[in-house]
Amino acid sequence: MTVSSKQLQQICSLELRLLQPSVRCSEKELNELIADDFIEIGSSGRIYDKTSAIQAVLSNDHEDLSENYNLNAKQLGSELVLIEYTTRNGEIQRSSVWQHKDQNWVILFHQAVKT
């Protein structure tokens, strides 16, 4: 499967949704966007699975992280897309891998690194 430019835009939009306070406080929406076998490496170095990542997001202050810089999308495989960008005025570099599963795009991996 080749990912179209329209699909790449859709995946970028999904990534940005995960950064919005309205989504970050909705367990239902987080569950829909995050793959069951999700792994995250936080900026602290802590490793999260889906359950612990959702709980961490729900317990945070839900600040708007959607301001981003240099958002780029690249197809990695037939159903995998890499998203790279920075947030917080370039202070945090972020990478996410999205996978097409069951006719939906879900986030499979995320890593945040403080610069």
C-alpha positions as CSV (number, residue, x, y, z in Angstrom):
1,M,0.0,0.0,0.0
2,T,1.3,3.4,-1.0
3,V,0.3,6.2,1.4
4,S,-1.2,9.1,-0.6
5,S,-0.4,12.7,0.2
6,K,-4.0,13.1,1.5
7,Q,-3.4,10.2,3.9
8,L,-0.1,11.8,5.1
9,Q,-2.1,15.0,5.8
10,Q,-4.7,12.9,7.7
11,I,-2.0,11.3,9.8
12,C,-0.4,14.6,10.5
13,S,-3.8,15.9,11.6
14,L,-4.2,12.9,13.9
15,E,-0.8,13.5,15.5
16,L,-1.8,17.1,16.2
17,R,-5.1,16.0,17.7
18,L,-3.1,14.0,20.3
19,L,-1.6,17.3,21.4
20,Q,-4.9,19.2,21.9
21,P,-6.3,19.5,25.4
22,S,-9.8,18.3,24.4
23,V,-8.3,15.0,23.3
24,R,-5.7,14.8,26.0
25,C,-8.5,14.7,28.6
26,S,-10.7,12.1,26.8
27,E,-9.8,8.5,27.6
28,K,-12.2,7.4,24.8
29,E,-10.4,9.4,22.1
30,L,-7.0,8.4,23.4
31,N,-8.0,4.8,23.3
32,E,-9.2,5.1,19.7
33,L,-5.9,6.8,18.5
34,I,-3.4,4.7,20.4
35,A,-2.6,1.2,19.3
36,D,-3.0,-1.7,21.8
37,D,0.8,-2.5,21.4
38,F,1.9,1.1,21.7
39,I,5.3,2.0,23.2
40,E,6.4,5.5,24.2
41,I,9.8,6.7,25.4
42,G,9.1,10.0,27.2
43,S,11.4,12.9,27.4
44,S,12.4,11.8,30.9
45,G,13.5,8.4,29.5
46,R,10.6,6.6,31.0
47,I,9.0,3.8,28.9
48,Y,5.2,3.7,28.7
49,D,2.7,1.1,27.3
50,K,-0.7,2.1,26.1
51,T,-2.3,1.9,29.6
52,S,0.4,3.8,31.4
53,A,0.7,6.4,28.6
54,I,-3.1,7.2,28.7
55,Q,-3.0,7.4,32.5
56,A,-0.1,9.8,32.4
57,V,-1.8,12.0,29.8
58,L,-5.0,12.1,31.7
59,S,-3.3,13.1,34.9
60,N,-1.4,16.0,33.3
61,D,-2.6,19.6,33.2
62,H,-3.7,19.3,29.6
63,E,-1.8,22.2,28.2
64,D,-2.1,22.8,24.5
65,L,1.0,21.3,22.8
66,S,-0.3,21.6,19.3
67,E,2.0,24.5,18.4
68,N,4.6,22.7,16.3
69,Y,7.5,23.3,14.0
70,N,8.7,21.6,10.9
71,L,6.2,18.8,10.9
72,N,7.3,16.1,8.4
73,A,5.8,12.8,7.4
74,K,7.5,10.0,5.7
75,Q,6.3,6.5,4.6
76,L,8.3,3.8,6.2
77,G,6.5,0.7,4.9
78,S,3.3,-0.4,3.3
79,E,1.3,0.6,6.3
80,L,3.7,2.6,8.5
81,V,4.3,6.4,8.6
82,L,6.9,8.4,10.6
83,I,6.0,11.8,11.8
84,E,8.8,14.1,13.1
85,Y,8.5,17.6,14.6
86,T,9.4,19.9,17.5
87,T,7.1,21.5,20.1
88,R,7.5,24.1,22.8
89,N,9.5,26.6,20.7
90,G,11.8,23.9,19.5
91,E,12.6,22.6,23.1
92,I,11.3,19.0,22.5
93,Q,11.9,16.9,19.4
94,R,9.2,14.3,18.8
95,S,8.9,11.3,16.6
96,S,5.9,9.0,16.1
97,V,5.2,6.0,14.0
98,W,1.6,5.5,12.8
99,Q,0.2,2.2,11.6
100,H,-2.8,1.4,9.4
101,K,-4.7,-1.2,11.4
102,D,-8.3,-2.3,10.9
103,Q,-9.0,0.5,8.4
104,N,-7.8,3.2,10.8
105,W,-4.5,4.9,11.6
106,V,-3.3,4.5,15.1
107,I,-0.1,5.6,16.8
108,L,2.2,2.7,17.4
109,F,5.3,4.4,18.8
110,H,6.2,7.8,20.2
111,Q,9.5,9.3,21.5
112,A,10.1,12.8,22.9
113,V,13.6,14.2,23.4
114,K,14.4,17.5,25.2
115,T,17.0,19.5,23.2
